[in-house]
């Protein structure tokens, strides 16, 4: 399950050394993510550890409010080496001279990832943050945790008659945008594209709003996450390729499969479970699937597993009445099997009204779910255990990959997730 998220003020503290807003909100602050405490520190001067830090809550609340949309919706794979991205996603950017946890937060569309590293001793501070974790919080829990904290800081400011701060103004705007669906949707798109509110290419945003009207909101979101400033032209290109393509497929029907609720758990864990569910429904056990079986399961012409013609920029399955058109990016049959399994996961388990299912290189929850599903469906962990030993060699990994008709990397990833290989194997 996704982890709960809480920013708690254990007590307000006295302070007369800072500006009015910071002095009024000096706090004993604790940040909890599931069973982990991001504010757990070793106090080198006191020679003790504690779960809270003494900081002003105001700069953190203002940073969270200012970056609300990007924290919630912008992913990790874009601009990760740019100062702009870091300023919007690293809690240390809250600044004002306080020592903040080295916590990084970024969205995937349905949830928020929180990555924490231990800090190293520094001559500038007597505090060392000692927690290290990777957590996943549902979008709803993240929004509630941030909003609850910001509201509490505002209540404190109001109580001491500080009624017109920057935090009041920013939070008023955020609440209005969240309440108005005509504003919420453009803000989500801007953030997914890596822009602050109203700071990006508004023609691009409007083009993607039009894509959402024609193809579905999920399509526009996935295009924005995958292609960013070329997302609108990518949508046009897909439309042209689909109009020229005669390739079709037929995902299994009549299986009464429950749609997924992405965000309630880590996307890859949902993907594994749904792959096992489909294998059980189809009575496939843990056996390898030959190309002929894959073709029969998904209503594919055998030639589709071999590249022909111009590759698509991304994998696409189009719903067009009773006909399902198909575009594939991959060239080899092994990669095409994986791409088809990804699109099958999206079509079978992601419940929405989108015209297109997309398989892209982005890291949205939907794409993470697809990849995990495809790996477990084509190369189940239980099947790997029948072929690989406790400490498999490179040759054994390649042998398993050949048996299941997947890439060696897919086998390694599956073995790492099952505890059969050390994560360092993946580099």
C-alpha positions in Angstrom: 0.0 0.0 0.0 1.0 3.6 -0.4 2.6 5.3 2.6 0.8 7.9 4.8 2.3 11.4 4.8 2.3 13.9 7.6 4.0 17.2 8.4 3.4 17.7 12.1 4.0 20.7 14.4 4.6 19.3 17.8 4.8 22.8 19.4 5.2 26.4 18.5 8.4 27.9 19.9 9.4 31.4 21.1 11.7 33.4 18.7 12.6 37.1 18.4 15.5 36.9 16.0 13.8 36.5 12.7 11.2 38.4 10.6 7.6 38.5 11.9 6.3 35.6 9.8 9.2 33.3 10.7 9.3 34.2 14.3 5.6 33.6 14.8 5.9 30.1 13.2 9.1 28.8 14.9 8.2 25.2 15.5 9.2 21.8 16.7 8.6 20.1 13.3 8.4 16.4 12.4 7.9 15.0 8.9 6.6 11.4 8.8 6.3 9.2 5.7 4.9 5.8 6.6 7.2 4.3 9.3 10.0 6.6 8.3 10.7 10.0 9.9 12.5 12.4 7.5 13.3 14.8 10.3 15.1 12.2 12.5 18.5 13.7 13.2 21.6 13.1 15.2 22.4 16.3 17.1 26.2 16.2 17.3 26.4 19.0 19.9 23.9 17.4 22.2 25.2 13.9 21.4 21.6 12.6 21.0 19.1 11.7 18.4 15.6 13.1 18.0 12.7 12.9 15.5 12.1 16.6 15.1 13.9 19.8 14.0 13.6 23.4 15.3 12.8 25.6 12.3 10.3 28.1 11.1 7.3 26.4 9.5 6.7 29.5 7.3 9.4 29.1 4.6 8.5 25.4 4.2 4.8 26.1 3.9 5.5 28.9 1.4 7.8 26.6 -0.6 5.2 23.8 -0.6 2.4 26.1 -1.7 4.4 27.9 -4.4 5.4 24.5 -5.9 2.1 22.7 -5.3 1.4 21.8 -8.9 4.9 20.8 -9.9 5.4 18.7 -6.7 2.2 16.9 -7.4 2.4 16.3 -11.1 6.0 16.8 -12.5 8.0 13.7 -12.8 11.7 12.8 -12.2 12.9 12.1 -15.7 12.9 15.7 -17.0 15.3 18.5 -16.1 16.7 16.4 -13.2 20.1 18.1 -13.7 18.7 21.6 -13.9 18.6 24.1 -11.0 14.9 24.9 -11.9 13.8 21.4 -11.2 15.8 21.1 -8.0 14.4 24.3 -6.7 10.9 23.0 -7.1 11.5 19.4 -5.8 14.2 19.4 -3.2 13.0 20.4 0.3 16.4 22.0 1.0 15.3 24.8 -1.4 12.9 26.0 1.3 15.9 28.0 2.4 15.8 31.0 4.8 19.0 29.7 6.5 17.5 26.6 8.1 18.8 23.1 7.8 16.1 21.0 6.0 16.0 17.3 5.3 17.6 16.2 2.0 14.1 15.0 0.8 13.2 15.0 -2.8 9.5 14.8 -3.9 8.1 14.4 -7.4 4.9 13.1 -8.9 4.0 10.4 -11.4 0.4 11.5 -12.2 -1.3 9.3 -9.6 1.0 9.4 -6.6 4.1 11.2 -5.3 7.6 9.6 -4.8 9.6 10.8 -1.8 13.4 9.9 -1.8 15.5 10.6 1.3 19.2 10.3 1.7 21.3 10.5 4.8 23.2 13.8 5.2 26.9 13.9 5.9 28.5 15.8 8.8 29.1 19.5 8.0 31.0 22.3 9.6 27.9 24.5 8.9 25.5 22.4 11.1 25.5 20.3 14.2 22.6 18.2 12.8 22.9 15.1 10.6 19.8 13.6 9.0 20.0 9.8 9.5 17.0 8.4 7.7 17.3 6.9 4.2 14.2 5.7 2.3 12.2 5.6 -0.9 8.5 6.0 -0.3 5.4 6.3 -2.3 2.4 8.4 -1.2 -1.0 8.5 -3.0 -1.9 11.8 -4.6 -4.8 12.3 -2.3 -2.7 11.6 0.9 0.0 14.0 -0.3 -2.4 16.7 -1.1 -4.1 16.3 2.3 -0.8 16.3 4.2 0.5 19.4 2.5 -2.8 21.3 2.8 -3.3 20.3 6.4 0.2 21.7 7.2 -0.2 24.9 5.3 -3.6 25.5 6.9 -2.1 25.0 10.3 0.6 27.6 9.6 -2.0 30.0 8.3 -4.0 29.5 11.5 -1.0 30.4 13.5 -0.3 33.5 11.5 -3.9 34.6 11.8 -3.8 34.0 15.6 -1.0 36.5 15.9 -2.6 39.0 13.5 -0.4 38.4 10.5 -3.2 38.4 8.1 -1.8 39.4 4.7 1.4 37.4 4.1 2.7 36.0 0.9 1.6 32.6 2.1 -2.0 33.9 2.4 -1.9 35.1 -1.2 -0.3 32.0 -2.7 -2.6 29.6 -0.9 -5.7 31.6 -1.8 -4.7 31.2 -5.5 -4.0 27.5 -5.1 -7.4 26.8 -3.4 -9.2 28.7 -6.2 -7.4 26.8 -8.9 -8.1 23.5 -7.2 -11.8 24.3 -6.9 -12.2 25.4 -10.5 -11.9 22.5 -12.9 -11.4 24.9 -15.9 -8.2 26.0 -14.1 -7.1 22.7 -12.5 -6.6 20.9 -15.8 -4.3 23.5 -17.4 -2.3 23.7 -14.2 -1.8 19.9 -14.2 -0.6 20.1 -17.8 1.8 22.9 -17.1 3.3 21.1 -14.2 3.6 17.9 -16.2 5.4 19.8 -18.9 7.8 21.3 -16.2 6.4 24.8 -16.0 5.3 27.0 -13.2 1.7 28.2 -13.4 1.2 30.5 -16.4 5.0 30.5 -17.0 5.1 28.0 -19.9 4.2 28.0 -23.5 0.4 28.7 -23.4 -0.1 27.7 -27.0 1.3 24.3 -26.2 -1.0 24.0 -23.2 -4.0 25.0 -25.3 -3.0 22.4 -28.0 -2.9 19.7 -25.4 -6.2 20.8 -24.0 -7.6 20.3 -27.5 -6.0 16.8 -27.6 -7.7 16.0 -24.4 -11.0 17.0 -25.8 -10.5 14.8 -28.9 -8.6 11.8 -27.5 -9.0 11.9 -23.7 -7.3 13.6 -20.7 -5.2 10.6 -20.1 -3.7 10.8 -23.6 -2.8 14.5 -23.2 -1.2 13.7 -19.8 0.9 10.9 -21.2 2.0 12.9 -24.2 3.0 15.8 -22.0 5.0 13.6 -19.7 6.7 11.8 -22.7 7.4 14.5 -25.2 7.1 17.8 -23.2 7.5 20.7 -25.7 6.9 18.5 -28.7 3.8 16.8 -27.2 1.3 18.5 -29.6 3.2 17.6 -32.7 3.6 14.0 -31.5 -0.2 13.8 -31.2 -0.5 15.0 -34.8 2.1 12.5 -36.0 0.3 9.6 -34.2 -2.9 10.6 -35.9 -1.3 10.5 -39.3 0.3 7.1 -38.7 -2.9 5.6 -37.5 -4.7 6.8 -40.6 -2.1 5.0 -42.7 -1.8 1.8 -40.7 -3.7 -1.4 -41.3 -2.3 -3.3 -38.4 -4.9 -4.4 -35.9 -5.1 -6.6 -32.8 -7.7 -8.0 -30.4 -7.0 -8.0 -26.6 -8.7 -10.8 -24.7 -12.4 -10.1 -23.9 -15.0 -11.4 -21.5 -12.5 -12.0 -18.6 -14.4 -9.7 -16.1 -11.1 -8.1 -15.0 -11.2 -5.5 -12.2 -9.7 -2.1 -13.4 -6.7 -0.8 -11.5 -6.7 2.2 -9.2 -3.3 3.6 -9.7 -2.0 5.7 -6.8 -3.3 3.3 -4.1 -0.1 1.3 -4.2 3.3 1.5 -6.0 2.5 1.2 -9.7 5.0 -1.7 -10.3 3.4 -3.8 -7.5 0.0 -3.3 -9.1 1.4 -4.3 -12.4 2.9 -7.6 -11.0 -0.4 -8.5 -9.4 -2.5 -7.9 -12.5 -0.1 -9.9 -14.6 -0.4 -12.9 -12.3 -4.2 -12.4 -12.3 -4.3 -12.5 -16.1 -2.1 -15.5 -16.3 -4.3 -17.3 -13.8 -7.5 -16.4 -15.8 -5.9 -17.7 -19.0 -4.5 -20.8 -17.2 -1.0 -20.1 -18.3 0.8 -21.1 -15.1 4.4 -19.9 -15.1 5.3 -21.3 -18.5 7.2 -19.3 -21.2 4.9 -18.0 -24.0 5.9 -18.7 -27.6 5.4 -16.1 -30.3 2.5 -18.2 -31.6 0.8 -18.1 -28.2 1.3 -14.3 -27.9 -0.3 -13.9 -31.3 -3.3 -16.0 -30.5 -3.8 -14.3 -27.1 -3.8 -10.8 -28.5 -5.3 -11.5 -32.0 -2.1 -10.6 -33.8 -0.9 -11.5 -37.3 2.4 -13.3 -36.8 4.1 -10.8 -39.1 3.4 -8.0 -36.6 6.1 -9.4 -34.3 8.7 -8.5 -36.9 9.3 -4.9 -37.8 8.0 -3.6 -41.1 7.6 -0.1 -42.4 8.2 3.1 -40.5 8.3 2.7 -36.7 6.0 4.8 -34.6 7.5 7.4 -32.2 5.6 5.6 -29.3 3.5 2.4 -28.9 -0.2 3.1 -29.6 -3.4 1.2 -29.4 -6.4 3.0 -30.8 -10.0 2.2 -29.9 -12.0 2.7 -33.1 -15.3 1.0 -32.7 -14.8 -2.8 -32.9 -11.4 -2.3 -34.6 -8.2 -1.9 -32.5 -5.5 -0.3 -34.6 -1.9 -0.8 -33.5 1.4 1.2 -33.8 4.7 -0.2 -32.5 7.9 1.6 -31.8 10.1 -1.4 -31.3 11.9 -3.2 -34.1 12.9 -6.7 -32.8 10.3 -9.4 -32.0 11.5 -9.7 -28.3 11.0 -5.9 -27.8 7.7 -6.0 -29.7 6.3 -8.8 -27.5 7.1 -6.6 -24.5 5.5 -3.5 -26.0 2.4 -5.4 -27.0 2.1 -6.7 -23.4 2.4 -3.1 -22.1 -0.4 -2.0 -24.4 -2.5 -5.0 -23.4 -2.1 -4.0 -19.7 -3.3 -0.5 -20.4 -6.3 -1.7 -22.5 -7.4 -4.4 -20.1 -6.9 -2.7 -16.7 -6.8 1.1 -17.1 -10.5 2.1 -17.1 -11.1 5.4 -18.9 -12.6 6.9 -22.1 -9.3 7.6 -23.8 -9.2 6.8 -27.6 -5.5 5.9 -27.4 -3.4 3.7 -25.1 0.2 4.8 -25.2 3.4 3.0 -24.3 6.2 5.6 -23.9 9.6 6.0 -22.2 8.2 8.3 -19.4 7.9 7.3 -15.7 4.2 8.1 -15.1 2.3 5.7 -12.9 0.6 4.4 -16.0 3.9 3.6 -17.7 5.4 2.0 -14.6 2.4 -0.2 -14.3 2.6 -1.3 -17.9 6.3 -2.2 -17.7 5.9 -4.2 -14.5 2.9 -6.0 -16.0 4.7 -6.9 -19.2 7.8 -8.2 -17.3 5.7 -10.5 -15.0 3.3 -11.6 -17.7 6.0 -12.6 -20.2 8.6 -13.7 -17.6 7.0 -14.6 -14.3 9.3 -14.8 -11.2 8.0 -18.3 -10.4 9.0 -19.4 -13.9 12.5 -17.9 -13.5 13.0 -19.8 -10.3 12.5 -23.1 -12.2 15.3 -22.2 -14.6 17.8 -20.2 -12.5 19.9 -21.2 -9.5 20.4 -19.3 -6.3 23.3 -17.3 -7.6 22.8 -17.2 -11.4 25.7 -16.6 -13.8 25.6 -14.3 -16.8 25.1 -17.3 -19.0 22.1 -18.5 -16.9 20.5 -15.1 -17.1 20.8 -15.1 -20.8 19.5 -18.6 -20.9 16.4 -17.6 -19.0 15.9 -14.6 -21.3 16.1 -16.8 -24.4 13.6 -19.3 -22.8 11.0 -16.6 -22.0 11.7 -14.5 -25.1 12.5 -11.3 -23.1 15.7 -9.2 -22.8 18.4 -10.1 -20.2 17.7 -6.8 -18.5 14.0 -7.9 -17.9 15.2 -11.1 -16.3 17.7 -9.3 -14.1 15.0 -6.7 -13.0 12.6 -9.5 -12.2 15.3 -11.4 -10.2 16.3 -8.2 -8.3 12.7 -7.6 -7.4 12.3 -11.2 -6.2 15.5 -11.0 -4.1 17.3 -13.5 -6.3 20.0 -10.9 -7.4 21.8 -8.0 -5.8 20.4 -4.6 -7.0 24.0 -3.6 -7.9 23.6 -6.0 -10.8 21.5 -3.4 -12.6 24.2 -0.8 -12.3 
